[in-house]
Amino acid sequence: MPPNIPPRQPFGEVFNGVVLSYNSRQAVALSPQEGAETLASGQFVIRYGVRYVGKSFLSIVPGLLVLDYGDMLTGEDAWSFLVKKSNLHPRADVVGFRNDGQDDMVMVRTLDMGQPVEVLVYTDEQATTPAYRPTALIAASVEGLPPYLIEYLPRYDSLDAWNTNV
């Protein structure tokens, strides 16, 4: 009898704020910033991608993790396992969407867990292609912000602080 395969469930966090563009770079912020172009505002889904070995311009957002002994994980459980314990299961399969929107399935060993996680902004839960790729978070305080967003994006108190650090 074949195993009961759960539906894909990519892990994501809801973020209410704006996506900014400044000097050809993108950032997310809680409110518009003077001097930066506001690309979009409202509620977004933030997802996280793991980069490929030798192809760091590509990353995959896991929707389903299939371990080599048959267990299957989705959502935050899959994400947490991938970033914390995947070295124990290099033959595990990651099923998801790449940062270019293409459906993919790769083994954990083809992912570069030493590279920074790519933060991707989606317009809604059903979207498979990210709308934005921020490289910074502009917020004076982390209170009320999604925890993984705080972990994976460098935070600056202001647009000026971000600009002087790049």
VODOTI-286043 format. One line per 4 residues: their letters; for each residue y, z, x of N, C-alpha, C, O, CB. Coordinates in Angstrom, 2 decimals, always signed. Glycine has a CB too. Example, Ala and Ser with C-alpha at 12.3 -4.5 7.8 and 13.67 -1.06 7.14 Angstrom:
2
AS	-5.69:+7.80:+13.19:-4.50:+7.80:+12.30:-3.30:+7.80:+13.20:-3.32:+8.46:+14.24:-4.47:+9.05:+11.31 | -2.25:+7.08:+12.85:-1.06:+7.14:+13.67:+0.03:+7.87:+12.90:+1.14:+8.04:+13.41:-0.60:+5.72:+14.08
***
This chain:
166
MPPN	-1.19:+0.00:+0.85:+0.00:+0.00:+0.00:+1.24:+0.00:+0.89:+1.35:+0.84:+1.78:+0.00:+1.23:-0.96 | +2.19:-0.92:+0.66:+3.39:-0.97:+1.49:+4.26:+0.26:+1.24:+4.26:+0.84:+0.15:+4.20:-2.25:+1.21 | +5.02:+0.66:+2.29:+5.89:+1.84:+2.12:+7.02:+1.54:+1.13:+7.42:+0.39:+0.94:+6.48:+2.28:+3.48 | +7.52:+2.59:+0.54:+8.65:+2.47:-0.38:+9.92:+2.41:+0.47:+10.37:+3.43:+1.00:+8.69:+3.68:-1.40
IPPR	+10.50:+1.23:+0.59:+11.67:+1.03:+1.44:+12.93:+1.36:+0.64:+13.19:+0.75:-0.40:+11.73:-0.42:+1.98 | +13.71:+2.32:+1.14:+14.94:+2.67:+0.41:+15.99:+1.57:+0.57:+15.96:+0.82:+1.54:+15.52:+4.02:+0.92 | +16.90:+1.47:-0.38:+17.98:+0.48:-0.24:+18.90:+0.88:+0.91:+19.06:+2.06:+1.23:+18.79:+0.34:-1.56 | +19.51:-0.12:+1.51:+20.47:+0.16:+2.59:+21.63:+0.98:+2.05:+22.11:+0.78:+0.93:+20.99:-1.16:+3.22
QPFG	+22.05:+1.90:+2.87:+23.19:+2.72:+2.51:+23.98:+3.00:+3.79:+23.74:+3.99:+4.47:+22.75:+4.06:+1.81 | +24.93:+2.12:+4.12:+25.72:+2.38:+5.33:+26.60:+3.61:+5.13:+27.18:+3.82:+4.07:+26.58:+1.16:+5.70 | +26.68:+4.40:+6.18:+27.51:+5.60:+6.12:+28.98:+5.21:+6.21:+29.37:+4.38:+7.03:+27.14:+6.58:+7.26 | +29.77:+5.80:+5.36:+31.20:+5.56:+5.40:+31.97:+6.75:+4.88:+31.44:+7.58:+4.14:+31.54:+4.32:+4.59
EVFN	+33.21:+6.82:+5.28:+34.10:+7.89:+4.83:+35.28:+7.25:+4.10:+35.77:+6.19:+4.49:+34.58:+8.76:+6.03 | +35.72:+7.91:+3.06:+36.87:+7.42:+2.30:+38.14:+7.88:+3.01:+38.27:+9.04:+3.42:+36.83:+7.93:+0.83 | +39.07:+6.95:+3.14:+40.35:+7.25:+3.77:+41.47:+6.73:+2.89:+41.47:+5.56:+2.50:+40.43:+6.63:+5.20 | +42.42:+7.58:+2.58:+43.61:+7.19:+1.82:+44.79:+7.16:+2.77:+45.17:+8.18:+3.34:+43.88:+8.17:+0.63
GVVL	+45.35:+5.98:+2.93:+46.46:+5.86:+3.85:+46.88:+4.42:+4.01:+46.82:+3.63:+3.07:+46.11:+6.45:+5.19 | +47.31:+4.08:+5.22:+47.79:+2.73:+5.51:+47.13:+2.21:+6.78:+46.68:+2.97:+7.64:+49.33:+2.72:+5.65 | +47.09:+0.89:+6.87:+46.68:+0.22:+8.10:+47.94:-0.44:+8.65:+48.63:-1.17:+7.96:+45.52:-0.84:+7.85 | +48.21:-0.16:+9.91:+49.43:-0.63:+10.56:+49.11:-1.65:+11.64:+48.02:-1.67:+12.21:+50.20:+0.53:+11.15
SYNS	+50.09:-2.49:+11.92:+50.03:-3.40:+13.06:+51.26:-3.16:+13.91:+52.39:-3.11:+13.41:+49.93:-4.90:+12.60 | +51.02:-3.01:+15.20:+52.12:-2.78:+16.13:+51.74:-3.38:+17.48:+50.72:-2.99:+18.06:+52.45:-1.25:+16.25 | +52.53:-4.31:+17.97:+52.25:-4.98:+19.26:+50.82:-5.54:+19.31:+50.11:-5.34:+20.30:+52.48:-4.00:+20.43 | +50.42:-6.22:+18.26:+49.09:-6.87:+18.17:+47.92:-5.88:+18.15:+46.78:-6.28:+18.38:+48.91:-7.82:+19.32
RQAV	+48.20:-4.63:+17.89:+47.15:-3.62:+17.77:+47.19:-3.03:+16.37:+48.23:-3.05:+15.71:+47.32:-2.51:+18.84 | +46.07:-2.50:+15.93:+46.00:-1.91:+14.60:+45.73:-0.41:+14.71:+45.06:+0.06:+15.62:+44.90:-2.59:+13.75 | +46.28:+0.32:+13.74:+46.08:+1.76:+13.64:+46.00:+2.13:+12.17:+46.47:+1.39:+11.30:+47.23:+2.55:+14.36 | +45.40:+3.26:+11.90:+45.43:+3.82:+10.55:+46.35:+5.04:+10.60:+46.43:+5.74:+11.61:+43.99:+4.20:+10.03
ALSP	+47.03:+5.27:+9.49:+47.95:+6.39:+9.40:+47.98:+6.88:+7.96:+47.52:+6.20:+7.05:+49.39:+5.99:+9.88 | +48.51:+8.06:+7.77:+48.62:+8.62:+6.42:+49.77:+8.00:+5.64:+49.74:+7.95:+4.41:+48.80:+10.13:+6.48 | +50.78:+7.52:+6.37:+51.95:+6.93:+5.71:+52.52:+5.83:+6.60:+52.24:+5.79:+7.80:+53.03:+8.01:+5.40 | +53.33:+4.95:+6.02:+53.96:+3.89:+6.83:+54.77:+4.50:+7.97:+55.29:+5.61:+7.87:+54.86:+3.00:+5.94
QEGA	+54.87:+3.75:+9.06:+55.60:+4.21:+10.23:+56.73:+3.23:+10.52:+56.53:+2.01:+10.56:+54.66:+4.35:+11.47 | +57.91:+3.76:+10.72:+59.05:+2.91:+11.04:+58.80:+2.18:+12.34:+58.44:+2.78:+13.35:+60.35:+3.75:+11.12 | +58.99:+0.86:+12.32:+58.77:+0.04:+13.51:+57.43:-0.67:+13.53:+57.20:-1.55:+14.35:+58.90:+0.88:+14.72 | +56.54:-0.29:+12.63:+55.22:-0.93:+12.55:+55.11:-1.68:+11.23:+55.68:-1.27:+10.22:+54.08:+0.12:+12.70
ETLA	+54.37:-2.75:+11.25:+54.12:-3.52:+10.02:+52.96:-2.87:+9.26:+51.90:-2.60:+9.83:+53.80:-5.01:+10.36 | +53.16:-2.64:+7.97:+52.09:-2.12:+7.12:+51.27:-3.30:+6.62:+51.77:-4.14:+5.87:+52.66:-1.27:+5.92 | +50.01:-3.36:+7.03:+49.11:-4.44:+6.64:+48.50:-4.19:+5.27:+48.31:-5.13:+4.49:+48.01:-4.62:+7.67 | +48.20:-2.94:+4.98:+47.58:-2.58:+3.70:+47.74:-1.08:+3.47:+47.90:-0.31:+4.42:+46.07:-2.99:+3.66
SGQF	+47.70:-0.71:+2.21:+47.76:+0.72:+1.88:+46.86:+0.98:+0.69:+46.58:+0.09:-0.11:+49.21:+1.17:+1.59 | +46.40:+2.21:+0.58:+45.54:+2.59:-0.52:+44.30:+3.32:-0.04:+44.33:+4.02:+0.97:+45.14:+1.38:-1.31 | +43.22:+3.13:-0.77:+41.96:+3.78:-0.42:+41.06:+2.78:+0.28:+40.86:+1.66:-0.19:+41.26:+4.35:-1.69 | +40.51:+3.20:+1.42:+39.64:+2.35:+2.23:+38.33:+3.08:+2.51:+38.22:+4.29:+2.34:+40.34:+1.96:+3.56
VIRY	+37.34:+2.31:+2.94:+36.09:+2.88:+3.43:+36.05:+2.65:+4.93:+36.15:+1.51:+5.40:+34.84:+2.25:+2.70 | +35.91:+3.73:+5.67:+35.83:+3.64:+7.13:+34.35:+3.74:+7.50:+33.66:+4.69:+7.12:+36.68:+4.77:+7.84 | +33.87:+2.74:+8.26:+32.49:+2.75:+8.75:+32.52:+2.63:+10.27:+33.55:+2.34:+10.87:+31.65:+1.59:+8.12 | +31.37:+2.87:+10.85:+31.30:+2.95:+12.30:+30.19:+2.04:+12.82:+29.09:+2.00:+12.28:+31.07:+4.40:+12.75
GVRY	+30.53:+1.32:+13.89:+29.59:+0.37:+14.47:+29.20:+0.77:+15.88:+30.01:+1.29:+16.65:+30.16:-1.02:+14.47 | +27.93:+0.50:+16.21:+27.42:+0.72:+17.56:+27.36:-0.64:+18.25:+26.84:-1.60:+17.69:+26.01:+1.43:+17.55 | +27.90:-0.71:+19.45:+28.00:-1.98:+20.17:+26.65:-2.41:+20.77:+25.81:-1.58:+21.11:+29.05:-1.87:+21.26 | +26.50:-3.72:+20.90:+25.29:-4.30:+21.48:+25.36:-4.26:+23.00:+26.44:-4.35:+23.58:+25.10:-5.74:+20.98
VGKS	+24.20:-4.12:+23.65:+24.13:-4.19:+25.10:+24.50:-5.61:+25.53:+23.93:-6.58:+25.03:+22.70:-3.79:+25.62 | +25.43:-5.73:+26.45:+25.81:-7.02:+26.99:+26.67:-7.87:+26.07:+27.09:-8.95:+26.46:+24.61:-7.77:+27.34 | +26.93:-7.40:+24.87:+27.76:-8.13:+23.91:+28.68:-7.11:+23.22:+28.59:-6.91:+22.01:+26.89:-8.92:+22.86 | +29.54:-6.49:+23.99:+30.34:-5.39:+23.45:+31.33:-5.82:+22.38:+31.92:-4.97:+21.72:+31.07:-4.72:+24.56
FLSI	+31.52:-7.13:+22.20:+32.38:-7.62:+21.13:+31.67:-7.54:+19.78:+32.30:-7.67:+18.73:+32.83:-9.07:+21.41 | +30.35:-7.32:+19.80:+29.58:-7.17:+18.57:+29.15:-5.73:+18.40:+28.81:-5.04:+19.36:+28.36:-8.09:+18.57 | +29.16:-5.28:+17.15:+28.60:-3.96:+16.84:+27.88:-4.08:+15.50:+28.11:-5.02:+14.73:+29.72:-2.85:+16.79 | +27.01:-3.12:+15.23:+26.28:-3.11:+13.97:+26.55:-1.80:+13.24:+26.55:-0.72:+13.83:+24.76:-3.29:+14.22
VPGL	+26.79:-1.93:+11.95:+26.95:-0.77:+11.08:+25.58:-0.55:+10.42:+25.16:-1.35:+9.59:+28.10:-1.00:+9.99 | +24.90:+0.53:+10.80:+23.55:+0.72:+10.28:+23.53:+1.04:+8.78:+24.31:+1.87:+8.30:+22.86:+1.83:+11.04 | +22.64:+0.38:+8.08:+22.43:+0.66:+6.66:+21.08:+1.30:+6.43:+20.87:+2.02:+5.45:+22.56:-0.61:+5.84 | +20.15:+1.02:+7.36:+18.78:+1.55:+7.28:+18.25:+1.66:+8.70:+18.38:+0.73:+9.50:+17.84:+0.63:+6.40
LVLD	+17.67:+2.79:+9.02:+17.06:+3.03:+10.32:+15.58:+3.25:+10.08:+15.20:+4.17:+9.36:+17.72:+4.24:+11.06 | +14.74:+2.41:+10.69:+13.29:+2.50:+10.53:+12.71:+2.96:+11.85:+12.71:+2.22:+12.83:+12.67:+1.13:+10.08 | +12.21:+4.19:+11.87:+11.67:+4.75:+13.10:+10.28:+4.18:+13.37:+9.59:+3.74:+12.45:+11.60:+6.29:+13.00 | +9.89:+4.18:+14.63:+8.63:+3.56:+15.01:+7.41:+4.25:+14.43:+6.31:+3.70:+14.50:+8.52:+3.51:+16.49
YGDM	+7.55:+5.43:+13.86:+6.41:+6.07:+13.22:+6.48:+5.98:+11.70:+5.71:+6.64:+11.00:+6.33:+7.53:+13.65 | +7.41:+5.16:+11.18:+7.42:+4.85:+9.75:+8.49:+5.53:+8.92:+8.75:+5.08:+7.80:+6.15:+5.19:+9.20 | +9.11:+6.59:+9.41:+10.16:+7.23:+8.63:+11.37:+6.29:+8.51:+11.64:+5.50:+9.41:+10.58:+8.57:+9.26 | +12.08:+6.39:+7.40:+13.26:+5.56:+7.16:+14.42:+6.45:+6.77:+14.29:+7.35:+5.94:+12.98:+4.51:+6.05
LTGE	+15.57:+6.18:+7.39:+16.77:+6.97:+7.14:+17.91:+6.05:+6.70:+18.01:+4.91:+7.15:+17.16:+7.78:+8.40 | +18.76:+6.57:+5.83:+19.95:+5.83:+5.39:+21.15:+6.76:+5.44:+21.02:+7.97:+5.66:+19.75:+5.25:+3.96 | +22.33:+6.19:+5.24:+23.55:+6.99:+5.12:+23.87:+7.80:+6.35:+23.63:+7.38:+7.48:+23.45:+7.89:+3.96 | +24.42:+8.97:+6.11:+24.82:+9.84:+7.22:+23.63:+10.31:+8.04:+23.77:+10.53:+9.24:+25.57:+11.04:+6.69
DAWS	+22.46:+10.47:+7.41:+21.26:+10.85:+8.16:+20.92:+9.80:+9.21:+20.58:+10.13:+10.34:+20.07:+11.06:+7.21 | +21.00:+8.52:+8.82:+20.71:+7.43:+9.76:+21.74:+7.42:+10.88:+21.39:+7.28:+12.05:+20.69:+6.06:+9.03 | +23.01:+7.57:+10.53:+24.06:+7.55:+11.54:+23.88:+8.70:+12.53:+23.93:+8.50:+13.74:+25.44:+7.63:+10.88 | +23.68:+9.88:+12.01:+23.53:+11.06:+12.86:+22.33:+10.91:+13.80:+22.41:+11.22:+14.98:+23.38:+12.32:+11.99
FLVK	+21.21:+10.44:+13.26:+20.02:+10.24:+14.08:+20.29:+9.21:+15.17:+19.92:+9.40:+16.32:+18.81:+9.81:+13.21 | +20.95:+8.12:+14.79:+21.22:+7.05:+15.74:+22.05:+7.54:+16.92:+21.74:+7.22:+18.07:+21.93:+5.90:+15.04 | +23.09:+8.29:+16.67:+23.98:+8.71:+17.76:+23.48:+9.95:+18.50:+23.91:+10.20:+19.63:+25.35:+8.98:+17.22 | +22.59:+10.71:+17.90:+22.14:+11.95:+18.55:+20.71:+11.92:+19.07:+20.40:+12.61:+20.04:+22.28:+13.08:+17.60
KSNL	+19.82:+11.13:+18.46:+18.41:+11.21:+18.83:+17.74:+9.85:+19.07:+16.54:+9.80:+19.31:+17.66:+11.92:+17.77 | +18.50:+8.77:+19.01:+17.88:+7.45:+19.10:+17.23:+7.18:+20.45:+16.33:+6.34:+20.55:+18.91:+6.39:+18.82 | +17.68:+7.88:+21.49:+17.05:+7.69:+22.80:+15.57:+8.08:+22.79:+14.82:+7.66:+23.67:+17.80:+8.49:+23.86 | +15.15:+8.87:+21.82:+13.75:+9.25:+21.69:+12.92:+8.17:+21.01:+11.69:+8.20:+21.06:+13.63:+10.55:+20.92
HPRA	+13.60:+7.20:+20.38:+12.91:+6.14:+19.62:+13.54:+4.78:+19.91:+14.15:+4.18:+19.03:+12.96:+6.44:+18.10 | +13.40:+4.27:+21.15:+14.05:+3.00:+21.50:+13.50:+1.80:+20.74:+14.15:+0.75:+20.70:+13.91:+2.76:+22.97 | +12.31:+1.93:+20.15:+11.74:+0.81:+19.39:+12.09:+0.86:+17.91:+11.68:-0.01:+17.15:+10.23:+0.79:+19.56 | +12.83:+1.87:+17.51:+13.25:+1.96:+16.10:+14.11:+0.76:+15.75:+14.84:+0.25:+16.60:+14.01:+3.28:+15.83
DVVG	+14.03:+0.33:+14.51:+14.81:-0.80:+14.03:+16.05:-0.33:+13.29:+16.01:+0.62:+12.51:+13.97:-1.70:+13.12 | +17.15:-1.01:+13.55:+18.41:-0.75:+12.85:+18.69:-1.99:+12.00:+18.80:-3.10:+12.52:+19.60:-0.45:+13.86 | +18.81:-1.79:+10.69:+19.11:-2.87:+9.77:+20.52:-2.63:+9.24:+20.84:-1.54:+8.76:+18.06:-2.95:+8.59 | +21.36:-3.64:+9.34:+22.73:-3.46:+8.87:+23.53:-4.74:+8.96:+22.98:-5.84:+9.07:+23.42:-2.39:+9.67
FRND	+24.84:-4.57:+8.91:+25.76:-5.69:+9.02:+26.55:-5.55:+10.31:+27.04:-4.47:+10.64:+26.70:-5.77:+7.79 | +26.68:-6.66:+11.02:+27.48:-6.65:+12.24:+28.96:-6.62:+11.88:+29.34:-6.79:+10.72:+27.15:-7.88:+13.12 | +29.78:-6.41:+12.89:+31.22:-6.37:+12.67:+31.80:-7.73:+12.31:+32.99:-7.83:+12.00:+31.91:-5.84:+13.89 | +30.99:-8.79:+12.35:+31.44:-10.10:+11.88:+30.91:-10.41:+10.48:+31.07:-11.52:+9.98:+31.01:-11.19:+12.86
GQDD	+30.26:-9.41:+9.85:+29.76:-9.56:+8.50:+28.35:-10.10:+8.38:+27.79:-10.15:+7.29:+30.67:-10.44:+7.75 | +27.75:-10.51:+9.49:+26.41:-11.08:+9.47:+25.35:-9.98:+9.34:+25.44:-8.93:+9.97:+26.16:-11.91:+10.72 | +24.36:-10.26:+8.52:+23.21:-9.38:+8.35:+22.39:-9.41:+9.65:+22.20:-10.48:+10.22:+22.34:-9.81:+7.12 | +21.91:-8.26:+10.10:+21.14:-8.23:+11.34:+20.14:-7.09:+11.33:+20.28:-6.11:+10.61:+22.07:-8.10:+12.54
MVMV	+19.10:-7.26:+12.17:+18.12:-6.20:+12.42:+17.84:-6.22:+13.91:+17.41:-7.24:+14.46:+16.80:-6.40:+11.57 | +18.07:-5.09:+14.56:+17.88:-4.99:+16.01:+17.15:-3.71:+16.34:+17.14:-2.76:+15.55:+19.24:-5.05:+16.75 | +16.54:-3.69:+17.52:+15.93:-2.45:+18.02:+17.01:-1.59:+18.65:+17.99:-2.10:+19.20:+14.78:-2.75:+19.04 | +16.82:-0.30:+18.58:+17.78:+0.64:+19.16:+18.02:+0.32:+20.62:+19.15:+0.45:+21.09:+17.27:+2.09:+19.01
RTLD	+17.01:-0.09:+21.35:+17.18:-0.34:+22.78:+18.14:-1.49:+23.08:+18.56:-1.65:+24.23:+15.84:-0.64:+23.41 | +18.50:-2.29:+22.09:+19.46:-3.37:+22.30:+20.89:-2.92:+22.02:+21.83:-3.72:+22.09:+19.11:-4.58:+21.42 | +21.06:-1.64:+21.69:+22.38:-1.09:+21.41:+22.85:-0.26:+22.59:+22.06:+0.43:+23.23:+22.37:-0.24:+20.13 | +24.14:-0.32:+22.87:+24.72:+0.40:+24.00:+25.33:+1.70:+23.50:+26.50:+1.74:+23.11:+25.78:-0.46:+24.74
MGQP	+24.54:+2.74:+23.52:+24.98:+4.03:+23.00:+26.03:+4.69:+23.91:+26.62:+5.70:+23.52:+23.79:+4.95:+22.83 | +26.25:+4.14:+25.09:+27.26:+4.68:+26.00:+28.66:+4.12:+25.74:+29.64:+4.66:+26.25:+26.87:+4.39:+27.41 | +28.76:+3.06:+24.96:+30.05:+2.47:+24.62:+30.71:+3.27:+23.49:+30.01:+3.90:+22.69:+29.89:+0.98:+24.22 | +32.02:+3.24:+23.42:+32.69:+3.92:+22.30:+32.28:+3.28:+20.97:+32.06:+2.08:+20.88:+34.23:+3.86:+22.47
VEVL	+32.20:+4.11:+19.97:+31.89:+3.66:+18.62:+33.06:+2.82:+18.12:+34.22:+3.17:+18.35:+31.61:+4.86:+17.66 | +32.76:+1.71:+17.44:+33.82:+0.87:+16.88:+34.13:+1.35:+15.46:+33.23:+1.48:+14.62:+33.40:-0.63:+16.88 | +35.40:+1.61:+15.20:+35.86:+2.05:+13.88:+36.27:+0.81:+13.11:+37.05:-0.01:+13.58:+37.05:+3.08:+13.99 | +35.72:+0.68:+11.89:+35.94:-0.50:+11.07:+36.44:-0.08:+9.70:+35.93:+0.88:+9.12:+34.65:-1.34:+10.95
VYTD	+37.43:-0.79:+9.18:+38.01:-0.48:+7.88:+37.59:-1.55:+6.88:+37.79:-2.75:+7.11:+39.57:-0.37:+7.97 | +37.01:-1.11:+5.76:+36.55:-2.00:+4.70:+37.39:-1.74:+3.45:+37.88:-0.64:+3.22:+35.04:-1.79:+4.40 | +37.54:-2.79:+2.66:+38.37:-2.67:+1.46:+37.67:-1.89:+0.35:+38.34:-1.29:-0.49:+38.74:-4.05:+0.95 | +36.32:-1.89:+0.34:+35.58:-1.14:-0.68:+34.14:-0.93:-0.22:+33.74:-1.41:+0.84:+35.62:-1.88:-2.04
EQAT	+33.38:-0.21:-1.02:+31.99:+0.14:-0.69:+31.08:-1.07:-0.56:+30.12:-1.04:+0.22:+31.45:+1.06:-1.73 | +31.35:-2.14:-1.29:+30.47:-3.30:-1.30:+30.77:-4.29:-0.17:+29.94:-5.16:+0.12:+30.57:-4.01:-2.62 | +31.90:-4.17:+0.46:+32.29:-5.11:+1.51:+31.34:-5.01:+2.71:+30.94:-3.92:+3.11:+33.74:-4.84:+1.95 | +30.99:-6.16:+3.27:+30.12:-6.20:+4.45:+30.86:-6.68:+5.69:+30.35:-6.57:+6.80:+28.93:-7.09:+4.19
TPAY	+32.05:-7.21:+5.50:+32.87:-7.65:+6.62:+34.12:-6.76:+6.67:+34.81:-6.61:+5.66:+33.26:-9.17:+6.48 | +34.40:-6.17:+7.83:+35.58:-5.31:+7.91:+36.88:-6.10:+7.77:+36.98:-7.24:+8.23:+35.58:-4.54:+9.22 | +37.84:-5.49:+7.14:+39.16:-6.10:+6.99:+40.05:-5.80:+8.19:+40.93:-6.59:+8.53:+39.83:-5.62:+5.70 | +39.82:-4.64:+8.83:+40.67:-4.20:+9.94:+39.84:-3.47:+10.99:+38.77:-2.95:+10.70:+41.81:-3.29:+9.43
RPTA	+40.38:-3.46:+12.21:+39.72:-2.80:+13.35:+40.74:-1.94:+14.09:+41.26:-2.35:+15.13:+39.08:-3.85:+14.31 | +41.01:-0.77:+13.59:+42.02:+0.07:+14.23:+41.53:+0.64:+15.56:+40.34:+0.85:+15.78:+42.43:+1.20:+13.30 | +42.49:+0.89:+16.43:+42.18:+1.51:+17.71:+42.86:+2.86:+17.87:+42.74:+3.50:+18.92:+42.59:+0.59:+18.85 | +43.56:+3.30:+16.83:+44.25:+4.59:+16.90:+44.44:+5.16:+15.50:+44.44:+4.45:+14.50:+45.62:+4.44:+17.61
LIAA	+44.60:+6.46:+15.46:+44.91:+7.21:+14.25:+46.26:+7.86:+14.49:+46.45:+8.57:+15.47:+43.78:+8.28:+13.91 | +47.19:+7.61:+13.59:+48.51:+8.23:+13.71:+48.62:+9.27:+12.61:+48.74:+8.94:+11.43:+49.67:+7.17:+13.63 | +48.59:+10.53:+13.02:+48.66:+11.65:+12.07:+49.10:+12.89:+12.84:+48.54:+13.21:+13.89:+47.29:+11.88:+11.36 | +50.08:+13.58:+12.31:+50.57:+14.79:+12.96:+49.55:+15.93:+12.89:+49.54:+16.81:+13.75:+51.88:+15.24:+12.33
SVEG	+48.69:+15.89:+11.87:+47.69:+16.93:+11.68:+46.37:+16.28:+11.27:+46.36:+15.20:+10.68:+48.15:+17.96:+10.61 | +45.27:+16.94:+11.59:+43.95:+16.41:+11.21:+43.48:+16.99:+9.87:+42.41:+16.63:+9.38:+42.91:+16.71:+12.31 | +44.27:+17.86:+9.31:+43.88:+18.51:+8.05:+43.65:+17.47:+6.95:+44.52:+16.64:+6.67:+44.97:+19.52:+7.61 | +42.48:+17.52:+6.34:+42.13:+16.64:+5.24:+41.65:+15.26:+5.64:+41.34:+14.44:+4.78:+43.29:+16.51:+4.36
LPPY	+41.59:+14.98:+6.93:+41.13:+13.68:+7.40:+39.61:+13.66:+7.55:+39.00:+14.69:+7.81:+41.80:+13.32:+8.74 | +38.99:+12.49:+7.38:+37.54:+12.39:+7.54:+37.11:+12.81:+8.95:+37.72:+12.38:+9.93:+37.06:+10.94:+7.26 | +36.07:+13.64:+9.07:+35.69:+14.18:+10.38:+35.26:+13.15:+11.42:+35.61:+13.28:+12.60:+34.58:+15.15:+10.19 | +34.52:+12.13:+11.02:+34.09:+11.14:+11.99:+35.26:+10.27:+12.45:+35.29:+9.83:+13.60:+32.98:+10.26:+11.40
LIEY	+36.20:+10.02:+11.59:+37.40:+9.27:+11.96:+38.14:+10.02:+13.06:+38.59:+9.41:+14.03:+38.32:+9.06:+10.73 | +38.26:+11.31:+12.92:+38.93:+12.15:+13.92:+38.15:+12.09:+15.24:+38.74:+12.07:+16.32:+39.05:+13.61:+13.42 | +36.83:+12.08:+15.13:+35.99:+12.07:+16.34:+36.07:+10.74:+17.09:+36.08:+10.74:+18.32:+34.55:+12.36:+15.96 | +36.12:+9.63:+16.38:+35.97:+8.32:+17.02:+37.26:+7.57:+17.31:+37.25:+6.62:+18.10:+35.13:+7.48:+16.16
LPRY	+38.37:+7.97:+16.71:+39.63:+7.31:+17.02:+40.56:+8.27:+17.75:+40.69:+9.43:+17.34:+40.31:+6.77:+15.73 | +41.21:+7.81:+18.82:+42.21:+8.68:+19.45:+43.36:+8.92:+18.48:+43.82:+7.99:+17.81:+42.72:+8.06:+20.77 | +43.82:+10.16:+18.41:+44.87:+10.53:+17.47:+46.18:+10.75:+18.21:+46.23:+11.36:+19.28:+44.49:+11.79:+16.68 | +47.25:+10.23:+17.59:+48.60:+10.39:+18.11:+49.47:+10.95:+17.01:+49.29:+10.62:+15.84:+49.16:+9.05:+18.65
DSLD	+50.42:+11.80:+17.38:+51.31:+12.42:+16.41:+52.28:+11.43:+15.77:+52.71:+11.62:+14.63:+52.10:+13.53:+17.07 | +52.61:+10.37:+16.51:+53.59:+9.41:+16.01:+53.33:+8.03:+16.61:+52.53:+7.88:+17.54:+55.01:+9.87:+16.34 | +54.01:+7.05:+16.06:+53.93:+5.68:+16.59:+54.45:+5.65:+18.03:+53.87:+4.97:+18.88:+54.74:+4.70:+15.70 | +55.51:+6.37:+18.31:+56.05:+6.43:+19.66:+55.06:+7.01:+20.65:+54.92:+6.52:+21.77:+57.33:+7.25:+19.66
AWNT	+54.35:+8.07:+20.24:+53.35:+8.69:+21.12:+52.23:+7.70:+21.42:+51.75:+7.63:+22.55:+52.77:+9.98:+20.47 | +51.82:+6.93:+20.41:+50.77:+5.91:+20.62:+51.28:+4.83:+21.57:+50.57:+4.40:+22.48:+50.34:+5.29:+19.27 | +52.48:+4.39:+21.35:+53.05:+3.32:+22.15:+53.18:+3.71:+23.62:+52.98:+2.87:+24.49:+54.41:+2.93:+21.60 | +53.52:+4.95:+23.91:+53.69:+5.37:+25.31:+52.37:+5.61:+26.00:+52.32:+5.64:+27.23:+54.53:+6.64:+25.38
NV	+51.28:+5.78:+25.25:+49.98:+6.02:+25.86:+49.16:+4.75:+26.03:+48.03:+4.81:+26.53:+49.21:+7.01:+25.03 | +49.68:+3.63:+25.64:+48.91:+2.37:+25.76:+49.50:+1.50:+26.83:+48.99:+0.40:+27.09:+48.86:+1.60:+24.42
***
